[in-house]
Amino acid sequence: MVEITTRRRYHHDFAVLHPSRPEVLGLRQGDTLRLPHHLSDNWIGADQVLAELRALGLEAVMLRPAHRWDSEDGQVTILYVLTSASDRLPAGARWLDLTALRAGALSYLEPDALITLLVEDAEPARVPVLRPAWARRGWLSEMKTWLTQELARLGRTPVGEPEQIKHWSLSAVLRQRTVGGVVYIKAVQGHFIAEPRITAKLAELFPEYVPQVLALDAQRGWLLLEPLRGDSVNNAPHRVWCEARRRHGRLQLASLAYKDALLAAGCADRSLTQLEKALPQLLQESLELDRLSPEERKRLLALEPQLLGEIDDLAACGLPETLVHGDLHFGNIVYQGDGLTFFDWTDACFSHPFFDVVMLKSYDRSPEASPELRDAYLEPWRERFESAPLERALRLAERVGLLFYAESFNTIYRAQEPASRWELGGIGAYYLRRLLEPS
């Protein structure tokens, strides 16, 4: 018997709003009006969305990926919301208002989603309070005013307009070309609002490890950065993987001297004591518990005494709580020659240092490489804490770290607009389900 697998296809639909009125653009296809769209094998970023529209003769500003629908045949449909830069229409296109949508003038699988978009556009008071600023009309213009002022202060003449690179519910990333080279802008808010201050403080304390910060607006969550130099560690030789772990361990140890300053900059206090306090609510009220079966949820609740004991055992190993990146996969590290840069400090906190290794280990290429990678990370720890039970602490951290990351994603979900939770959907449940595996 031959097993047939369905290849997943992504159908990207673009809801392009009129620049000043609550209307959406429809393109004529045969006898019907449809949204502009694009087919691919993957989720596409803001830069590619805008390129696809540009190919149709449309200049637009990305606001947000709004919805996702998964069909039984493996097709994923993602609806993106944008605003047009002009009210001029390409051939065969029309602007459609609420009356036209309600009359069925546009063919779409989820017409109510489009109607909601236009209702929110017509009545801003209806926009969910958790929707980020960059997903609303007018944000790009406001950011450009700040960027122009900062580039002038730096003596950097801009070339062209800022280019939207990444745009989702957690952040927006833009690229600006200047006479002196490219710079990047990152915007965050809500749960991640401290990232600009944290990154700036880390760059001040550890410039060899962190991107160079050119400017920031702490209140609005904006960060202006020099570009990262080098290549992703994800594609690096094995020796670079080892060195990345070794240097991260050194960075964590060095952070002990600056704990107060980093907490003041916005690093969260996520001590083991805090994790113990959060455990009952996490097991009972996590937003992704509905992804687990009733039997899995029952087993998870029964684990609470064991998990509390494992947290206590990890604390008893006697290692200090240090700077923790919180999302340390190899996509957040670049290398160039002997240099290594750690970036994207949105989840930075003070907690058990070995939790970062839990994330890194999930990216190991092969089980055979794990002992050498483990030893590289532990090398600076052995120099400082030679009598501590480091291997035992690492084993316990791999287990307790699942709780740490389950709590991380649950906190992120609660900070997101509910309609955007699909972007990271399933990750919290993944960590909760792993707790059910034999320890």
Wavefront OBJ file of the C-alpha trace (Angstrom):
o trace
v 0.000 0.000 0.000
v 1.412 3.388 -1.004
v 0.907 6.219 1.471
v -0.098 9.455 -0.190
v 0.773 12.684 1.614
v -0.839 16.006 0.813
v 1.574 18.822 0.092
v 0.656 21.962 1.987
v -0.048 24.969 -0.187
v -0.361 28.549 1.055
v -2.964 30.813 -0.489
v -2.137 34.423 0.382
v -5.025 36.874 0.039
v -4.370 40.611 0.126
v -7.089 42.899 1.500
v -5.892 46.264 0.204
v -7.788 49.120 1.838
v -8.450 52.490 0.225
v -5.929 55.126 1.448
v -8.618 57.181 3.179
v -11.980 55.398 3.022
v -13.248 52.086 4.494
v -13.207 50.273 1.158
v -11.338 47.213 -0.077
v -9.912 46.561 -3.518
v -11.385 43.837 -5.709
v -9.716 42.571 -8.896
v -11.832 41.196 -11.706
v -11.153 37.573 -12.566
v -13.541 36.321 -15.212
v -17.049 37.162 -14.077
v -16.179 37.742 -10.414
v -14.304 40.203 -8.241
v -11.668 38.681 -5.959
v -8.888 39.857 -3.668
v -5.386 40.022 -5.129
v -3.642 36.795 -4.145
v -0.511 34.667 -4.423
v 0.182 30.926 -4.100
v 3.346 29.540 -2.486
v 4.707 26.638 -0.463
v 5.375 28.790 2.633
v 4.148 31.716 4.676
v 5.609 34.860 3.076
v 6.958 37.986 4.756
v 5.927 41.601 4.372
v 8.611 42.278 1.769
v 7.308 39.518 -0.516
v 3.667 40.517 0.020
v 4.505 44.051 -1.131
v 6.542 42.721 -4.075
v 3.582 40.625 -5.259
v 1.285 43.653 -5.149
v 3.880 45.803 -6.872
v 3.886 43.294 -9.733
v 0.157 44.012 -10.110
v 0.838 47.756 -10.237
v -0.144 48.399 -6.622
v 1.960 50.268 -4.071
v 0.807 49.505 -0.547
v 1.692 49.639 3.164
v 1.559 46.427 5.153
v -0.590 46.512 8.299
v -0.863 42.907 9.486
v -1.488 39.270 8.669
v -5.066 39.110 9.955
v -6.405 35.565 9.733
v -5.460 32.009 8.887
v -7.717 29.157 7.801
v -6.585 25.540 7.342
v -8.577 23.232 5.078
v -8.721 19.447 5.240
v -6.974 19.131 1.874
v -3.829 20.792 3.229
v -4.398 24.308 1.899
v -3.615 27.213 4.225
v -5.271 30.544 3.508
v -3.782 33.665 5.072
v -5.459 37.042 4.841
v -3.170 40.096 4.936
v -4.405 43.646 5.479
v -2.733 46.584 3.758
v -3.497 50.169 2.794
v -3.026 51.400 -0.736
v -0.577 54.231 -1.290
v -2.895 55.685 -3.941
v -6.578 55.635 -4.863
v -5.633 54.886 -8.492
v -6.786 51.466 -9.599
v -5.207 48.931 -11.945
v -7.284 47.759 -14.894
v -10.281 45.655 -13.906
v -10.244 46.718 -10.239
v -12.898 48.364 -8.068
v -13.118 49.853 -4.608
v -15.830 48.026 -2.642
v -17.537 49.490 0.426
v -19.482 47.743 3.182
v -22.722 47.842 1.221
v -21.074 46.106 -1.729
v -19.473 43.458 0.475
v -22.736 42.711 2.259
v -24.404 42.376 -1.139
v -21.848 39.718 -2.119
v -19.995 41.793 -4.730
v -16.684 40.122 -3.800
v -16.162 36.368 -3.935
v -14.366 35.197 -0.774
v -14.402 32.085 1.406
v -14.859 34.124 4.624
v -16.826 37.256 3.682
v -17.559 38.117 7.328
v -13.807 38.571 7.945
v -13.676 41.267 5.254
v -16.800 42.964 6.577
v -15.212 43.100 10.044
v -12.076 44.694 8.532
v -14.098 47.494 6.975
v -16.240 48.016 10.084
v -13.072 48.433 12.163
v -11.598 50.737 9.509
v -14.729 52.893 9.538
v -14.973 52.940 13.349
v -11.493 52.943 14.959
v -13.073 52.591 18.411
v -13.911 48.999 17.424
v -10.249 48.096 16.865
v -9.095 45.618 19.562
v -7.014 47.378 22.208
v -4.190 44.812 21.914
v -3.653 45.471 18.210
v -0.129 46.944 17.840
v 0.436 50.471 16.605
v 2.163 49.346 13.386
v -1.014 47.432 12.401
v -3.021 50.677 12.307
v -3.285 53.433 9.730
v -0.807 56.287 10.101
v 1.897 54.443 12.020
v 4.397 54.313 9.169
v 4.194 58.066 8.649
v 4.790 58.681 12.357
v 7.782 56.331 12.412
v 9.274 57.967 9.287
v 9.198 61.376 10.994
v 11.216 59.964 13.911
v 13.575 58.105 11.589
v 14.269 61.238 9.534
v 15.147 63.172 12.686
v 17.449 60.432 14.008
v 19.250 59.983 10.681
v 19.816 63.740 10.487
v 21.272 63.682 14.001
v 23.599 60.856 12.929
v 24.591 62.591 9.689
v 23.120 59.773 7.601
v 21.279 60.836 4.447
v 18.392 58.485 3.608
v 18.104 56.993 0.133
v 14.529 56.139 -0.813
v 11.755 55.093 1.539
v 11.846 52.620 4.455
v 11.186 49.065 3.269
v 8.924 46.817 5.320
v 10.681 43.481 5.900
v 8.767 41.708 8.662
v 5.363 42.615 9.995
v 3.348 40.579 12.467
v 1.666 40.938 15.844
v 4.912 40.865 17.875
v 7.086 43.292 15.945
v 7.719 45.228 12.763
v 11.125 45.361 11.072
v 12.020 47.850 8.352
v 15.153 48.561 6.336
v 16.328 52.040 5.378
v 19.089 52.594 2.846
v 21.337 55.590 3.500
v 24.380 57.123 1.871
v 26.436 55.592 4.700
v 24.899 52.124 4.399
v 21.788 50.272 5.464
v 20.150 50.657 8.895
v 17.290 48.686 10.419
v 14.294 49.795 12.464
v 12.511 47.451 14.847
v 9.249 48.289 16.582
v 7.835 46.406 19.570
v 5.230 47.151 22.205
v 3.206 45.664 25.048
v 4.897 42.588 26.491
v 8.113 43.334 24.552
v 8.261 47.110 25.070
v 11.532 46.893 27.030
v 13.554 45.384 24.181
v 15.045 48.717 22.972
v 16.255 49.622 26.476
v 17.556 46.100 27.137
v 19.392 45.954 23.820
v 20.930 49.395 24.377
v 22.113 48.458 27.874
v 23.570 45.158 26.646
v 25.299 46.954 23.771
v 26.803 49.368 26.295
v 27.997 46.566 28.597
v 28.905 43.889 26.036
v 29.468 45.555 22.643
v 31.330 42.492 21.333
v 28.185 40.340 21.710
v 25.243 42.615 20.806
v 24.171 44.672 17.732
v 25.179 48.323 17.639
v 22.313 50.603 18.673
v 22.098 53.942 16.851
v 18.964 55.352 18.506
v 15.887 54.317 20.438
v 12.537 55.604 21.584
v 11.817 53.664 24.755
v 8.254 54.945 25.152
v 7.184 53.905 21.656
v 9.341 50.775 21.552
v 11.460 51.782 18.543
v 15.030 50.703 17.932
v 17.428 51.886 15.214
v 20.282 49.459 14.558
v 23.325 48.974 12.410
v 22.949 45.848 10.252
v 24.115 42.508 11.583
v 27.422 41.470 10.070
v 27.929 37.852 9.119
v 25.938 34.691 8.543
v 23.427 32.758 10.593
v 24.979 30.238 12.954
v 22.286 27.877 11.700
v 24.477 27.159 8.666
v 27.846 27.380 10.437
v 30.513 24.692 10.916
v 30.390 22.577 14.073
v 33.214 24.555 15.716
v 31.095 27.726 15.506
v 28.195 25.959 17.203
v 30.520 25.017 20.045
v 31.947 28.508 20.307
v 28.468 30.065 20.325
v 27.578 27.998 23.388
v 30.893 28.741 25.101
v 30.595 32.500 24.602
v 26.970 32.568 25.644
v 27.972 30.905 28.902
v 30.626 33.579 29.406
v 28.115 36.325 28.654
v 25.737 34.894 31.244
v 28.445 34.783 33.892
v 29.544 38.316 33.057
v 25.945 39.515 33.455
v 26.043 38.716 37.182
v 27.971 41.931 37.824
v 25.231 43.988 36.115
v 22.048 42.318 37.319
v 20.563 45.460 38.895
v 21.290 47.559 35.809
v 19.760 44.991 33.456
v 16.666 44.542 35.597
v 16.305 48.334 35.657
v 16.583 48.331 31.846
v 13.586 46.016 31.644
v 14.828 42.425 31.912
v 12.066 40.421 33.587
v 12.628 38.702 36.919
v 11.766 35.091 36.067
v 13.408 33.344 38.965
v 12.684 29.749 39.903
v 10.638 31.127 42.783
v 8.471 33.017 40.298
v 8.125 29.893 38.161
v 6.909 27.941 41.213
v 4.257 30.587 41.863
v 3.123 30.565 38.239
v 2.919 26.762 37.948
v -0.645 26.129 39.247
v -2.175 28.774 36.972
v -0.123 27.554 33.996
v -1.360 23.983 34.415
v -4.967 25.035 34.967
v -5.458 28.085 32.725
v -2.913 28.004 29.900
v -4.535 29.332 26.737
v -3.392 26.275 24.779
v -4.818 23.620 27.082
v -7.647 23.150 24.596
v -5.099 21.667 22.187
v -4.523 18.813 24.641
v -6.911 15.918 25.067
v -8.939 15.616 28.309
v -6.682 12.711 29.305
v -3.534 14.783 28.690
v -4.895 17.683 30.737
v -5.707 15.326 33.600
v -2.200 13.856 33.540
v -0.674 17.319 33.396
v -2.521 18.474 36.503
v -1.406 15.349 38.350
v 2.227 16.260 37.622
v 2.176 19.441 39.734
v 3.812 17.955 42.879
v 6.529 16.302 40.793
v 7.219 19.483 38.865
v 7.462 21.547 42.035
v 9.984 19.013 43.346
v 12.043 19.280 40.160
v 12.105 23.079 40.427
v 13.361 22.745 44.011
v 15.992 20.196 42.938
v 17.248 22.551 40.234
v 17.480 25.421 42.730
v 19.418 23.153 45.108
v 22.168 22.752 42.510
v 23.327 26.188 43.668
v 23.795 28.055 40.390
v 22.975 31.776 40.269
v 20.232 33.220 38.110
v 21.794 35.105 35.220
v 20.853 36.840 32.015
v 18.743 34.495 29.875
v 18.078 35.300 26.236
v 14.771 33.426 26.335
v 14.581 32.589 22.610
v 18.116 31.465 21.834
v 17.836 29.505 18.626
v 20.519 29.699 15.960
v 18.426 32.073 13.869
v 19.198 34.688 16.552
v 22.988 34.364 16.360
v 25.270 35.457 13.526
v 28.986 34.926 13.081
v 31.703 36.588 11.058
v 35.245 35.306 11.379
v 35.801 34.918 15.118
v 32.978 37.268 16.034
v 29.561 36.206 17.315
v 26.532 38.466 17.763
v 23.437 37.539 19.782
v 20.334 39.510 18.864
v 16.538 39.713 19.274
v 16.448 40.226 23.053
v 12.646 40.482 23.280
v 12.438 37.681 25.888
v 15.485 38.702 27.943
v 15.178 38.004 31.652
v 17.036 36.815 34.719
v 16.378 33.161 35.395
v 18.195 29.845 35.544
v 20.994 30.146 32.948
v 20.634 26.624 31.604
v 17.157 27.332 30.209
v 18.837 28.859 27.155
v 20.517 25.497 26.509
v 17.101 23.818 26.325
v 16.275 25.936 23.267
v 19.735 25.531 21.729
v 19.698 21.760 22.163
v 16.552 21.470 20.060
v 18.652 22.723 17.135
v 21.463 20.172 17.491
v 22.207 18.494 14.182
v 22.808 15.034 15.605
v 22.796 13.235 18.970
v 26.479 12.401 18.447
v 27.379 16.086 18.575
v 25.516 16.763 21.837
v 28.283 15.822 24.358
v 30.817 18.130 22.718
v 28.300 20.961 22.496
v 27.297 20.422 26.127
v 30.937 20.511 27.246
v 31.567 23.712 25.280
v 28.721 25.455 27.116
v 29.734 24.105 30.520
v 33.409 25.029 30.100
v 33.135 28.573 31.578
v 30.765 27.273 34.277
v 33.278 24.636 35.369
v 35.910 27.348 35.717
v 33.643 29.376 38.021
v 31.638 26.643 39.819
v 33.944 23.641 39.757
v 32.217 21.841 42.646
v 28.630 22.405 41.447
v 26.692 19.411 40.029
v 26.568 20.945 36.544
v 25.521 17.838 34.611
v 22.669 17.203 37.048
v 21.598 20.847 36.802
v 21.614 20.590 33.017
v 19.421 17.465 33.081
v 16.970 19.103 35.472
v 16.959 22.321 33.423
v 15.950 20.363 30.336
v 12.838 19.283 32.222
v 12.034 22.488 34.144
v 12.872 24.492 31.031
v 9.784 23.046 29.362
v 7.736 24.841 32.022
v 9.743 28.019 31.489
v 8.963 28.062 27.753
v 5.343 27.017 28.232
v 4.948 30.021 30.521
v 6.794 32.262 28.031
v 4.400 31.476 25.210
v 1.340 31.643 27.422
v 2.381 35.159 28.466
v 2.882 36.109 24.815
v -0.530 34.742 23.843
v -2.183 36.830 26.561
v -0.426 39.937 25.236
v -1.527 39.296 21.643
v -4.756 40.333 20.019
v -6.742 37.049 20.153
v -7.174 37.055 16.366
v -3.371 36.938 15.982
v -2.649 33.993 18.274
v -2.535 31.649 15.291
v 0.897 33.087 14.429
v 2.511 31.122 17.288
v -0.320 28.666 17.776
v 0.639 25.206 19.030
v 4.020 26.066 20.544
v 2.723 26.416 24.091
v 0.864 23.112 23.758
v 4.058 21.498 22.417
v 5.953 22.339 25.621
v 3.067 21.264 27.855
v 2.763 17.963 26.009
v 6.497 17.309 26.317
v 6.109 17.457 30.103
v 4.055 14.274 29.796
v 6.994 12.380 28.331
v 8.940 10.104 30.727
v 11.526 12.163 32.617
l 1 2 3 4 5 6 7 8 9 10 11 12 13 14 15 16 17 18 19 20 21 22 23 24 25 26 27 28 29 30 31 32 33 34 35 36 37 38 39 40 41 42 43 44 45 46 47 48 49 50 51 52 53 54 55 56 57 58 59 60 61 62 63 64 65 66 67 68 69 70 71 72 73 74 75 76 77 78 79 80 81 82 83 84 85 86 87 88 89 90 91 92 93 94 95 96 97 98 99 100 101 102 103 104 105 106 107 108 109 110 111 112 113 114 115 116 117 118 119 120 121 122 123 124 125 126 127 128 129 130 131 132 133 134 135 136 137 138 139 140 141 142 143 144 145 146 147 148 149 150 151 152 153 154 155 156 157 158 159 160 161 162 163 164 165 166 167 168 169 170 171 172 173 174 175 176 177 178 179 180 181 182 183 184 185 186 187 188 189 190 191 192 193 194 195 196 197 198 199 200 201 202 203 204 205 206 207 208 209 210 211 212 213 214 215 216 217 218 219 220 221 222 223 224 225 226 227 228 229 230 231 232 233 234 235 236 237 238 239 240 241 242 243 244 245 246 247 248 249 250 251 252 253 254 255 256 257 258 259 260 261 262 263 264 265 266 267 268 269 270 271 272 273 274 275 276 277 278 279 280 281 282 283 284 285 286 287 288 289 290 291 292 293 294 295 296 297 298 299 300 301 302 303 304 305 306 307 308 309 310 311 312 313 314 315 316 317 318 319 320 321 322 323 324 325 326 327 328 329 330 331 332 333 334 335 336 337 338 339 340 341 342 343 344 345 346 347 348 349 350 351 352 353 354 355 356 357 358 359 360 361 362 363 364 365 366 367 368 369 370 371 372 373 374 375 376 377 378 379 380 381 382 383 384 385 386 387 388 389 390 391 392 393 394 395 396 397 398 399 400 401 402 403 404 405 406 407 408 409 410 411 412 413 414 415 416 417 418 419 420 421 422 423 424 425 426 427 428 429 430 431 432 433 434 435 436 437 438 439
